């Protein structure tokens, strides 16, 4: 009888008490030791858990993530952060004071994380607690104390992660293990001290004895803090798609434009909900969020080729998403609630606007080519020759019919110019009435022989003057109308260029908006 092979199973080692502090070994981080002055290139290994022997061997740098529960929280402060003691000696006392007041975390272990001089502050506690609750509580306490949570400034481990579309949590961010190359224990003065695993364990256990965070304290604190957001399944799917693209960061060159677009979209649509803000992220706040998020992503320092003009690009993308058809989640707009009658009315309105656009464009083309007739019938024939139906023309007489054009709607020239021209025509009419034209005949007016005998009479002069004024006003109306058409065309071209920019942006959401516009305009 053939013996069945024994199924492989991972045996947790944890022979060393120090290594037992990091029980979650799945989806661990690893990187080769970097050259001096360079950052490690972290990678995720999800095929097998991290073994104690690999850590002890020390051939690579290693980091771990968090499981469903955790027995510690950690703060990461970069050497270039505004909260680093070299820049603000009071920042850490304020940070730890907020955690002590709200969460009863009074003691911690301070470690230099690497050669760069960044700091890791570990806050251990005895009772394993839900990781998501710990992340929410620590993050919220620090934010309410006025600290900004962002990569390169201040990071919280475990980090606060949003729900994915199936209701589960995605991977928590990982951190490097302490006491590897370049990592040392620090005393209260921030000086490196002898750093062994036993010394680390001694400080860890001392901190546990001081810290009183437990499930009851955590639950009580969470009630007073910002509640986790709840979003619909459809919105969760959209958010999950954005997260999937954003959180892997830069993996190669030429990705900055697309990543900034996705970051901007997530911040604008979901920023208020994710961060629990009173107002949506717009303007300067939106731009700063885009910049901070980009800088915190993996690969930014090494693969982002637009670090020098990042602020300008973030500003451009902020304007782009703010002017798109997307809007902040939960802002009150409910497109799905539009009734059938409203939808039909909206469709009719779009059809009307499209018809008026065609008429305006045809009129402007005829005006620019000096082919715009003065008579109604001639105008009608000219416009129907441009492919516009008679029914459409008679439905919009105010755009072309001389008896229906309304100067107050069509005039777009400056008021001063309109007033000056009108006064000029009025003065000409008055002068005609006061001083009849001087006859060229030596016989004088009374001695002239005319075909009807009364051409130079005051009545005829008034009639001629009125006709001149009417003709001048008609000319002014045509000039004003031509100006309006040119301005309308310029606006259409500007909007068309904007849609072309969307189409060439590489962003699938903006491309979809541009394609919808093209189909509506009859190009698709």
C-alpha positions, 0 to 999 in steps of 0.5 A: 500500500502506497503511503500518502505524503504528509501535508506540509504545515508551518510550525511556529518557532518563536523560540526567542521571547523577543521574536514572540512579540511579533506573532503575525508573520504572513505577508511579511516585508523584506529588503536587501540591505541598502547602501549608505544613504539609500532607502531599502526597497521593500517587497511583500512575500505572501507565499509563506510566513516569516520564520525566526531563523530568517530573522536571526540569520540577518541576511535581509531586512524584515518587517511584519504586518498586523493580524486581527488582534494586536498587543502593541501600537507604534508611532513612526516619526521620520528624521525630517518630520516636523515632530522629530525632537531635532525640530520640535522638542515638545512634539513627543511629550504632546503626542504621548500626553494625548495617548496617556489622557485618552487611552491610558498609554503612559509608557513606551519603548523608543527605538532609532528605526534605521541609520536615517535617524527616524524614531519608532515609539512602541506602546505595548499592552497586556491584553490583545485587542482588535487591531482595527479598534486600536488603529481607529482609537490611536489615530483619532486621539492624535488627530483630535490633538492637532497632529497630522497623520501622513507618511514622512510626518507621523504614521500610526501602526496599525494604520486605520484601513477602510473596508473593502467591497466585501466588508473585509479589511485589506492588509495593514501596513507593515513596519520594520522589526527593531534592532536590525542594522542601524536600529538602537534603543534610545534613552530619555535623552534620545541617546543610543544605548546598549541594545540587545534583545534582552534589554528591549524585552526588559523595557517592553515588560516595564511598559506593559506594567504601566499601560492600562489600555484594555477592552473596556477602556478602548470601547469607552474611548471609541464611543467618544471618537469618530465612528467608522464610516458606512458606505453603500455597496456600490460606493464601496466597490468604487472605493476599493478599486481606487485603493487597489490602484493607489496603495501599491504606489509606484512600481515603475516609471511613467505612473505619476500622472495616473496615480495623482489622478486616482489619489485626487479622485479618492480624496475628493469623493471619499475624503470627507467620509474617510476622515470624518470631516465636517466639509468635503475636501476642496481647494487647498485642503484637497491639494495638500491631501493629494501631495501628502498621500503621494509622498507616503506611497511606496516608490515615491522617492525612487520612481516618481519623476515629478517630485519638483513640480508635484504641487503644480500637478496636484493643483491641476488634478484638484481642479480637474476632479472638482470640475468633473461630474463627480461629487463628494460622497454623501453630499446630498446629490442623488442622481438615482432618485431622478424621476422618469418625468425629470429624466425626460425633461432633461433629455428634451432640454439637451435636445433643445440646447443641441438644436440652438447650438447648431443654429448659432454655429450656422449663423456665425459661419454665415456672418463670418463669410459675409453671407448673412442675408437681411431678409427673412426668407433668404435667412430661412433658405440659408439655414435650411441649406446648412441642414437645419429643419424648418420646424427647428428654425421656427421653434427658435426664431429668436436666434435668426428671424429679424422680427424676433431677435431680442437685442437684450439677449443677443448683445454682448458688447460692452455697455459703453460701446452700445450707448455710444453707437446708439447716441451717434445714430440718434444725433444723426437723426436729429441733425437730419431733421434740423438741417435738410440736405443743401441742394446742389442746384443753383435754383434752390429747393423751391425751384427744383423739378422732381419726379413727384414734386415733394421729395424735399418736403419735411415729411420726406426728410423725416421718413428718410431719417427714420429709415437711416436710423432703422438701418443703423440699428439693424446693422448694430444688431447684426454686429452684436449678434455676430459678437455673441456667436463668436463668443459662444463658439469660443466657449464651445471650443474651450469646452471641447479642448477640456474634453480632449484633455480628459480623453488624453489624461489616461484616467479611465474615469475622466476618459469615460466622461469625455467619451460620454460627451462625444457620444452626446455631441454625435461623435461616437 
